[in-house]
């Protein structure tokens, strides 16, 4: 795996994020502070229908929310992604007062071999084998938002990204899974989910380690975590290093 100069790594993470969006999206409209990104084939996918803020816009949360209403007209949700966390941190309370959810996300790059992990069998499975887990993850995160047509859209996108699905089974049933997506010579461990009754047993560690191994031929492997949550600590133990922090503001529809 190549090792670019440290000053370039955050830019490489942003570039990879943009490349994933280019695979999914068909509308890119510049605005004074970034790009409006939309995927008309995936209208329910928040990550591909958003206002990208690529510099400090020097705008209030109310002004940005109003612009998102205009830019994302016709969609049930609104999302604004700030690529400079410092430009958004002070706006988070105002967005939340408007009813939006905000999250600080850290992009991490795999740079060191993981330590020995529990001997838990991880296998590659068909996409459909983890459907119930995808639904469970969705309602765990967004209990009031109908999964609706998102299932078909997620499957189509996964095919575009060459997704490799890894799972842990219990009694023949998948109880944990992860997905490895690829764009060009880079890969992303896009999802790590363990059913509530199986958490704390090392399944997340085993899945992430297996995903790292599955992506061993990639030039770079990325993972994204909640910067205020615990999973990033697991990923750090497995050899991922934080390189870029962004902030997402979302009003689900």
C-alpha positions as CSV (number, residue, x, y, z in Angstrom):
1,X,0.0,0.0,0.0
2,X,1.4,3.4,-0.9
3,X,2.1,6.1,1.7
4,X,1.5,9.7,0.4
5,X,2.9,12.6,2.3
6,X,0.9,13.3,5.4
7,X,-0.3,16.7,4.1
8,X,-1.9,15.0,1.2
9,X,-3.9,12.3,2.9
10,X,-6.9,14.4,4.0
11,X,-7.2,15.6,0.4
12,X,-7.0,12.0,-0.8
13,X,-9.8,11.0,1.5
14,X,-11.9,13.9,0.2
15,X,-11.0,12.9,-3.4
16,X,-12.1,9.3,-2.7
17,X,-15.4,10.5,-1.3
18,X,-15.9,12.6,-4.4
19,X,-15.1,9.6,-6.6
20,X,-17.7,7.5,-4.9
21,X,-20.2,10.2,-5.5
22,X,-19.2,10.3,-9.1
23,X,-20.1,6.6,-9.4
24,X,-23.5,7.1,-7.9
25,X,-24.5,10.6,-9.0
26,X,-25.5,12.2,-12.3
27,X,-26.0,15.8,-11.3
28,X,-23.2,18.1,-10.1
29,X,-24.1,21.8,-9.9
30,X,-21.6,24.3,-8.7
31,X,-22.7,26.9,-6.2
32,X,-20.5,29.7,-4.7
33,X,-19.3,27.5,-1.8
34,X,-19.2,24.0,-3.3
35,X,-21.3,21.6,-5.2
36,X,-24.9,20.4,-5.2
37,X,-24.7,16.7,-5.7
38,X,-27.7,14.5,-6.8
39,X,-28.3,11.0,-7.9
40,X,-31.7,10.9,-9.7
41,X,-31.6,7.1,-9.8
42,X,-31.2,7.0,-6.0
43,X,-33.5,9.7,-4.6
44,X,-33.8,8.1,-1.2
45,X,-30.0,7.9,-0.7
46,X,-29.0,10.8,1.5
47,X,-25.3,10.4,0.9
48,X,-25.8,11.1,-2.8
49,X,-28.3,13.9,-2.7
50,X,-26.8,16.8,-0.8
51,X,-25.3,20.2,-0.7
52,X,-21.5,19.9,-0.5
53,X,-19.9,22.8,1.4
54,X,-16.2,22.9,0.3
55,X,-15.1,26.1,2.1
56,X,-16.3,28.3,4.9
57,X,-19.5,29.8,3.4
58,X,-19.8,32.4,6.2
59,X,-23.6,31.7,6.2
60,X,-25.9,30.9,9.1
61,X,-27.6,27.6,9.6
62,X,-30.9,29.2,8.6
63,X,-29.4,30.5,5.4
64,X,-27.8,27.1,4.6
65,X,-31.1,25.3,5.4
66,X,-33.0,27.6,3.1
67,X,-30.5,27.0,0.3
68,X,-30.7,23.2,0.8
69,X,-34.5,23.5,0.5
70,X,-34.1,25.1,-2.9
71,X,-31.2,22.9,-4.1
72,X,-32.8,19.6,-3.0
73,X,-36.4,20.5,-3.9
74,X,-38.5,17.5,-4.7
75,X,-36.6,15.2,-2.2
76,X,-38.1,14.3,1.2
77,X,-34.8,14.9,3.0
78,X,-32.2,17.7,3.3
79,X,-28.5,17.2,3.8
80,X,-25.5,19.5,4.0
81,X,-22.0,18.1,4.1
82,X,-19.3,20.4,5.4
83,X,-15.8,19.4,4.2
84,X,-14.2,21.8,6.7
85,X,-15.3,20.8,10.2
86,X,-14.2,24.1,11.6
87,X,-16.6,25.9,9.4
88,X,-19.6,23.9,10.7
89,X,-18.9,23.2,14.4
90,X,-20.4,26.5,15.7
91,X,-23.5,25.9,13.4
92,X,-24.4,22.6,14.9
93,X,-26.6,23.9,17.7
94,X,-28.5,26.1,15.3
95,X,-29.1,23.2,12.9
96,X,-30.3,21.0,15.7
97,X,-32.6,23.7,16.9
98,X,-34.1,23.7,13.4
99,X,-34.8,19.9,13.8
100,X,-31.7,18.6,11.9
101,X,-29.4,15.9,13.0
102,X,-25.6,16.7,13.0
103,X,-22.7,14.3,13.2
104,X,-18.9,14.8,13.1
105,X,-17.4,12.0,10.9
106,X,-13.8,11.0,10.8
107,X,-12.3,9.4,7.8
108,X,-9.6,6.9,8.7
109,X,-6.9,5.3,6.5
110,X,-5.6,1.8,7.1
111,X,-1.8,2.1,7.7
112,X,-0.8,-0.8,10.1
113,X,-1.4,-4.5,10.3
114,X,-4.2,-5.4,12.7
115,X,-3.3,-7.5,15.8
116,X,-4.5,-11.1,16.3
117,X,-8.2,-11.3,16.5
118,X,-10.7,-13.8,17.9
119,X,-11.2,-16.9,15.7
120,X,-14.6,-16.2,14.4
121,X,-15.6,-17.6,11.0
122,X,-16.2,-14.8,8.5
123,X,-17.4,-15.8,5.0
124,X,-18.3,-14.0,1.8
125,X,-22.1,-14.2,1.2
126,X,-24.5,-13.1,-1.5
127,X,-25.9,-9.6,-1.2
128,X,-29.4,-10.9,-0.3
129,X,-28.1,-12.9,2.7
130,X,-27.8,-9.8,4.9
131,X,-31.0,-8.0,3.8
132,X,-32.6,-8.3,7.2
133,X,-29.5,-6.9,8.8
134,X,-29.6,-3.9,6.5
135,X,-33.2,-3.3,7.5
136,X,-32.4,-3.6,11.2
137,X,-29.5,-1.1,10.9
138,X,-31.7,1.4,9.1
139,X,-34.5,1.3,11.8
140,X,-31.9,1.3,14.6
141,X,-30.5,4.6,13.2
142,X,-33.7,6.1,11.8
143,X,-36.8,4.5,13.5
144,X,-39.2,7.0,12.0
145,X,-38.1,6.8,8.4
146,X,-39.6,4.1,6.2
147,X,-37.0,1.9,4.5
148,X,-39.3,2.0,1.4
149,X,-37.5,1.9,-1.9
150,X,-34.1,2.2,-0.4
151,X,-33.5,-1.5,-0.5
152,X,-33.6,-1.7,-4.3
153,X,-31.5,1.5,-4.6
154,X,-28.9,0.1,-2.2
155,X,-28.6,-3.1,-4.1
156,X,-28.1,-1.3,-7.4
157,X,-25.5,1.0,-5.9
158,X,-23.6,-1.9,-4.3
159,X,-23.4,-3.5,-7.8
160,X,-21.9,-0.3,-9.2
161,X,-19.3,-0.2,-6.5
162,X,-18.4,-3.9,-6.8
163,X,-19.4,-4.6,-3.3
164,X,-18.1,-7.6,-1.5
165,X,-20.3,-8.8,1.4
166,X,-18.8,-10.5,4.4
167,X,-20.8,-12.0,7.2
168,X,-20.8,-14.0,10.4
169,X,-23.5,-16.6,10.7
170,X,-25.1,-18.2,13.8
171,X,-27.1,-21.3,13.1
172,X,-27.0,-20.6,9.4
173,X,-28.4,-17.1,9.8
174,X,-26.3,-14.0,9.2
175,X,-26.0,-12.0,12.5
176,X,-23.3,-9.5,11.5
177,X,-21.9,-8.2,8.2
178,X,-19.7,-5.7,6.5
179,X,-19.4,-4.4,3.0
180,X,-16.2,-3.6,1.0
181,X,-16.7,-1.1,-1.8
182,X,-14.2,-0.3,-4.5
183,X,-13.5,2.7,-6.7
184,X,-10.5,2.6,-8.9
185,X,-7.5,1.4,-6.9
186,X,-9.0,2.3,-3.5
187,X,-11.5,0.5,-1.2
188,X,-13.8,1.4,1.6
189,X,-15.1,-0.7,4.5
190,X,-18.5,0.9,4.1
191,X,-20.6,-0.8,6.8
192,X,-19.9,-2.8,9.9
193,X,-23.1,-4.0,11.7
194,X,-23.6,-6.6,14.4
195,X,-27.1,-7.6,15.6
196,X,-27.7,-6.3,19.2
197,X,-27.8,-9.8,20.8
198,X,-24.3,-10.6,19.4
199,X,-22.4,-7.4,20.3
200,X,-19.4,-7.5,22.6
201,X,-18.3,-10.9,21.3
202,X,-15.6,-9.8,18.9
203,X,-17.7,-10.0,15.7
204,X,-17.1,-6.4,14.7
205,X,-13.3,-6.9,15.1
206,X,-13.4,-10.1,13.1
207,X,-15.5,-8.5,10.3
208,X,-13.3,-5.4,10.1
209,X,-10.1,-7.5,10.0
210,X,-11.6,-9.7,7.3
211,X,-12.6,-6.6,5.3
212,X,-9.0,-5.3,5.6
213,X,-7.7,-8.6,4.2
214,X,-10.3,-8.6,1.4
215,X,-9.1,-5.2,0.3
216,X,-5.4,-6.1,0.6
217,X,-4.8,-5.4,-3.1
218,X,-6.1,-1.8,-2.9
219,X,-3.7,1.1,-2.8
220,X,-5.6,2.6,0.0
221,X,-8.4,1.4,2.3
222,X,-10.7,3.8,4.1
223,X,-13.3,3.6,6.8
224,X,-15.6,6.3,8.2
225,X,-16.7,6.5,11.8
226,X,-18.6,8.8,14.2
227,X,-15.9,11.0,15.6
228,X,-17.8,11.1,18.9
229,X,-18.5,7.4,19.1
230,X,-16.7,4.3,20.2
231,X,-16.2,2.3,16.9
232,X,-13.3,4.6,15.9
233,X,-11.3,3.3,18.8
234,X,-11.8,-0.3,17.5
235,X,-10.7,0.9,14.0
236,X,-7.6,2.6,15.5
237,X,-6.6,-0.7,17.2
238,X,-7.0,-2.5,13.8
239,X,-4.5,-0.1,12.1
240,X,-6.7,2.8,10.9
241,X,-5.5,6.4,11.4
242,X,-7.7,9.5,11.4
243,X,-6.9,11.8,8.5
244,X,-9.9,14.0,7.8
245,X,-12.9,15.2,9.8
246,X,-16.1,16.4,8.2
247,X,-19.5,17.4,9.6
248,X,-22.9,16.2,8.2
249,X,-26.2,18.0,8.9
250,X,-29.3,15.9,8.0
251,X,-33.0,16.4,8.1
252,X,-34.4,13.0,7.3
253,X,-37.6,12.8,5.2
